[in-house]
């Protein structure tokens, strides 16, 4: 949270914020984002994200906002779209 205070103090208009492991449970979900980027999805962190690619896609899609653009990387299964 200190970073966000610093950004505001410095007048930062744009920042790239990584949501780490998941989407639905990401601590960054309080942000009103302008765009979401999902670079890749694989069978990692299954104990947190889900056992299958479909479950992991559902979890990671938690960063997507209604009426906001989404960039999908080349290693994202169609299940996330």
C-alpha positions in Angstrom: 0.0 0.0 0.0 2.9 2.3 0.5 3.6 2.2 -3.2 0.2 3.5 -4.0 0.6 6.4 -1.5 4.0 7.2 -3.2 2.4 7.0 -6.7 -0.3 9.5 -5.6 2.2 11.8 -4.0 4.3 11.8 -7.2 1.3 12.2 -9.5 1.7 8.9 -11.3 -1.1 8.5 -13.8 -0.3 5.0 -15.0 1.4 2.0 -13.3 1.8 -1.6 -14.1 0.7 -3.6 -11.0 1.2 -7.4 -11.0 -1.4 -9.3 -9.1 0.9 -12.2 -8.4 -0.6 -15.7 -8.2 -4.3 -15.4 -8.7 -7.0 -13.1 -9.9 -10.1 -13.7 -7.8 -8.2 -13.5 -4.5 -5.6 -11.0 -5.5 -5.0 -8.2 -3.0 -4.9 -5.8 -6.0 -8.6 -6.4 -6.8 -9.5 -3.1 -5.0 -8.0 -1.2 -7.8 -10.2 0.3 -10.5 -8.1 -0.8 -13.4 -8.2 0.4 -17.0 -6.9 -2.7 -18.6 -6.2 -6.4 -17.6 -3.3 -8.4 -19.0 -3.2 -12.2 -18.6 0.2 -13.3 -19.9 0.1 -17.0 -19.4 -1.7 -19.8 -17.6 -0.3 -23.1 -16.6 -0.7 -25.9 -14.0 1.2 -24.1 -11.3 -0.1 -23.0 -7.8 -2.9 -25.6 -8.2 -3.3 -25.7 -4.4 -4.5 -22.1 -4.6 -5.9 -21.6 -8.1 -7.6 -24.9 -8.8 -6.7 -28.4 -10.1 -7.6 -28.0 -13.8 -6.8 -25.4 -16.5 -10.4 -24.4 -16.5 -10.4 -23.7 -12.8 -7.2 -21.8 -13.0 -8.5 -19.7 -16.0 -11.7 -18.9 -14.0 -9.6 -17.8 -11.0 -7.1 -15.7 -13.1 -10.0 -14.1 -15.0 -10.9 -12.4 -11.7 -8.8 -9.4 -12.8 -11.0 -8.7 -15.8 -13.4 -5.7 -15.4 -16.7 -5.1 -17.2 -16.3 -2.9 -20.2 -12.5 -2.7 -19.9 -10.0 -4.1 -22.4 -8.2 -7.4 -21.8 -4.9 -8.4 -23.4 -4.4 -12.2 -23.6 -0.9 -13.6 -24.0 0.0 -16.4 -26.4 0.1 -19.0 -23.6 -3.5 -18.6 -22.4 -6.0 -21.3 -23.3 -9.2 -20.3 -25.0 -11.1 -21.3 -21.8 -10.2 -17.9 -20.2 -11.8 -16.0 -23.0 
